[in-house]
Every structure is written in structure tokens, then in C-alpha cells.
Amino acid sequence: MGPNPIIFPSETDLKTIRSIDERKKRLTENNLIFATSFSYYKTTKKELLDEHFYAFKTKIESAGNFLSILARASKQLQNQGGANTFFQVEYSHYIKGELEYIKHWDLKKKKILAVRSFAGIAIPYGNSNSVPFSRSYFGGGTNDNRAWQPYSLGPGSSGGINDFNEANMKLAFNAEFRFNVTGAWNGVLFADAGNIWNVLDNVVDEKYQFKGFNSLKNIALGTGFGIRYDFGIFVLRGELGFKTFNPSKAENEKWFKEFNLSESVLNIGINYPF
């Protein structure tokens, strides 16, 4: 008998192996997060049913500085990766900032134009070269870009090859035209744009990285429509999102190639996304 033939794993096998390995890392990683944050919120909304207002929110969060001082004072040892630990657990070190702006215009006759913009970044430093999963950003989902499932968008033009695609920078822009159909039934037309990227961390693949204004060409665009029923105390909504511009596709396949019912994403949610 000759030597055993070399069997190379198929693309499906590789995807399964990558998925199992990723889930293992997410379920077993240890992160000690000791953070302080400052938030500021301002709105011109005067009452619950007010639909002509703006809201601005910002948040700054810092983690790891206090534990870094304690670790040095108590002469904690470094782990095998070279990072400092506190009680034998590697602590996270990062600074994070977010900005969000929401604006509603009352167009009368139960017609409303609503927009939202969001920008966030979390920069690891000192004891960390990446941001913990719980503090990272993801794209897609019923309150984000509704043409993609949660965690399936990005980073950058990578194509969402993992089960949980996340990064440490995010830009998002959403717009809705809301109108009454009849009684408690309302309709909506929407457009969602945005993506996530890796920046100033340990990810080296350029498809994942934010490289300045040139990376804005990888902002994904989803558009769609939906129906909503207002119960008074909450709103039940169902929406179909269509991938209008997909930055992970080849250059001549980015626009409208997945703009069909079979490629759409159904979102079911409670209350308005913003």
C-alpha cells in the first residue's frame, strides 16, 4: 500500500473550523475591565409625542489606568503574552469616545422625517493591543444597518467571514420617512449607511483597517421599507432591508447586485430604532 493521500479541507470545512475556533475564543477569553465614563445628553424634546426635536449624546470611557497603578505597586507579574495582570487576570487598557445626533422633523399629516448619525472609536494602549469584545462595535441588525444581520457587516471590505464580526471603530448614518397608512398602521421608507473598521489595534489585514478618507468608500448602504403597528404603549415593527451597496463585493458587483427579495433581510423589532 502506498502512502496515505493528503486530503485538503474544503472551504466549508475551513469555515466550520474557523467558526468553532472563534466561538471558543469568545467563550473562554478573560478580560478584567475597570472603567470610568462621562456622558452628556441634551434634547429639545418637550413631551413624549413631540416629533420635532433634536437630541445629542456624547460619551467618553477610560479603562485600565487605575489597575495599571495597582499592578505596578503590587508588582504583579506579566503573563506569557507580555501583558500585565491583576490577580493573574490580564486587564483591559483603552479609551473610548462616542458621538450621536438624532433629528426629527414633523412634516404634518402624520409624516415624519427622522435621521441619526453615530461615530465611535475605542483605542487600545498600554496593557492592551485590542479592545475587549464587550466594548467593540458591530454592524447590522434591527437598530443599525437593516440590510445585514447582526455582526455580519464588515469590518471594512472583508465581507463578514466570521460569526461575530467586530472592530473598534464605527460610523453609522440612518434616515427614515415615516407616514401613516390607516389608523394605528404606519409605514416607513429607510436608508442605512455605515460600517466598522479596525484602527490602531493589532489587526494588520488592510481589508479590515481604516486608512483615512479613502476607507469611506467601504461604507455599506442598505435601503428598504416596513410596516408598523402602534399599540400606544409600544410599537411593533417589521422591515425588509436590501443590500444596495455592498463594499465586500467585486468592483462591478457592489451596487444593486443583491437588491432582490431572496437576498433581503427581515427585521422584527419593538419601538422605533431612533
Number of C-alpha atoms within 10 A of each C-alpha: 3 4 5 6 6 6 6 8 10 9 9 9 11 12 15 13 13 15 15 13 11 14 14 11 10 14 8 8 10 13 14 18 18 14 16 13 12 10 11 10 11 11 13 12 14 10 7 6 7 12 20 16 15 17 15 16 15 17 15 17 15 21 21 23 19 13 20 20 11 13 18 13 9 11 12 16 15 16 12 7 7 11 16 24 21 18 12 12 15 21 24 30 26 23 20 20 18 17 16 17 18 19 19 21 16 15 14 9 8 12 17 18 19 21 19 20 17 17 17 20 23 27 20 24 17 13 19 20 17 22 25 22 16 10 15 20 23 24 29 22 21 23 17 22 28 30 33 27 18 18 19 20 30 31 29 27 24 20 17 19 14 18 15 18 21 26 29 26 25 24 19 21 21 24 20 21 18 22 20 17 14 9 8 12 16 19 19 21 18 22 21 27 22 25 27 33 28 30 21 16 17 12 15 11 9 14 19 22 23 20 13 8 7 8 16 14 10 23 20 28 25 26 23 21 18 18 18 24 20 14 11 7 6 11 16 15 22 17 23 21 30 27 26 22 22 25 23 19 14 10 9 7 13 17 17 13 14 16 18 12 11 8 14 21 19 18 18 14 15 14 15 12 12 14
